[in-house]
Amino acid sequence: MPVMASDDFSVHREDCDRFDDGMPISNLPDEVTSIDDLDCECWSEFDSLGEIG
């Protein structure tokens, strides 16, 4: 499940250690249109957004 970090609103995976506090979200934000929009390395095992859902 994606988590939105409370400090900069970046999106991470639940098991990512690059954010301190966050809120679980059920869907990625509309601004995320490709896997490249997710800046954190915690998403590197995915090749496309379709693999996340």
C-alpha positions in Angstrom: 0.0 0.0 0.0 1.3 3.4 -0.9 2.1 5.9 1.9 2.2 9.7 1.5 5.0 11.3 3.6 3.7 14.1 5.8 6.7 16.3 5.4 6.9 16.6 1.6 3.9 14.7 0.3 6.2 12.2 -1.6 4.8 8.7 -2.1 6.6 5.7 -0.8 5.9 2.0 -0.1 4.9 1.0 3.5 8.3 -0.7 4.1 10.4 2.3 2.9 12.7 3.8 5.4 13.1 7.2 3.7 10.2 8.9 5.4 9.5 9.3 9.1 5.7 9.8 9.2 3.0 9.3 6.6 -0.5 8.5 5.9 -1.6 5.3 4.0 -3.4 6.1 0.8 -5.5 3.6 -1.2 -4.7 5.1 -4.6 -1.7 7.0 -6.1 -2.3 10.7 -6.6 -3.6 11.8 -10.0 -0.3 13.5 -10.7 1.4 10.1 -10.9 1.0 9.0 -14.5 4.1 6.8 -14.8 6.5 4.9 -12.6 9.0 7.6 -13.2 6.9 10.1 -11.3 7.7 8.1 -8.1 11.1 9.5 -7.1 12.0 7.1 -4.3 14.1 4.0 -4.9 11.5 2.0 -2.9 9.6 1.7 -6.2 12.6 0.3 -8.2 11.3 -3.3 -8.3 8.3 -2.2 -10.4 8.4 -1.6 -14.1 5.0 0.1 -14.5 2.2 1.5 -12.4 0.1 -1.5 -13.4 2.3 -3.7 -11.2 1.6 -1.6 -8.1 -2.2 -2.0 -7.9 
